[in-house]
Structure formats: C-alpha cells, structure tokens
Amino acid sequence: MSKTIMWAETDARGFESECLFNEDSRQYEVMVCASGRRLCRSESFPAQSDPMQGMTADDRRRALQCAERLVIEIEHDLGDH
C-alpha cells in the first residue's frame, strides 16, 4: 500500500493532524492524534481527482473539515470539551 503525505500540522493544543493519499484505493485518509495521550482517530474519503499537482480545493477543504471534526471528537473523549 503506497501512501503520500499531502499535509501535516500540529496545533497549539498539541493535536497532530495529517492527510495522506492512498494510491491503491484512491482515497485520502485524515488522521488526528492527541500528542502524548496515544488517542487517535482517522477518517477516509474518495479523492475527486488524482492529486499529481496537489489536492483540489474541494478535497483540501473536506480534509480540513474532517480534521476539525476529529479534534472535537478527541477533545470530547478526553473530557476537554
């Protein structure tokens, strides 16, 4: 299975988010982890087009929305929200 990192970032609260493109299934996988707490969540969705030149604006927006939702879910699990 071949995956390419499209973007990765860590926010001020220590949440690490990344978006991978799975070339075999033609899907993006968004993964968010709470730094130091070993709690991660992920979600996948089909790519609108092959990201040879980068993600489309719609795919990037959807990935960021997934990441935001996963952060909220992890915060809830940790009792931070």
Long-range contacts (C-beta under 8 A, 24 or more apart in sequence): 3-29, 4-51, 6-51, 6-54, 6-55, 6-63, 7-55, 7-60, 7-63, 10-35, 11-71, 15-71, 15-74, 17-67, 17-70, 17-71, 19-55, 19-63, 19-67, 21-47, 21-51, 21-55, 26-50, 28-55, 28-59, 28-62, 28-63, 30-63, 30-66, 30-67, 30-70, 31-70, 32-67, 32-70, 32-71, 32-74, 33-74, 34-74, 34-78, 37-78, 39-74, 39-77, 39-78, 40-74, 41-70, 41-73, 41-74, 42-70, 43-69, 43-70
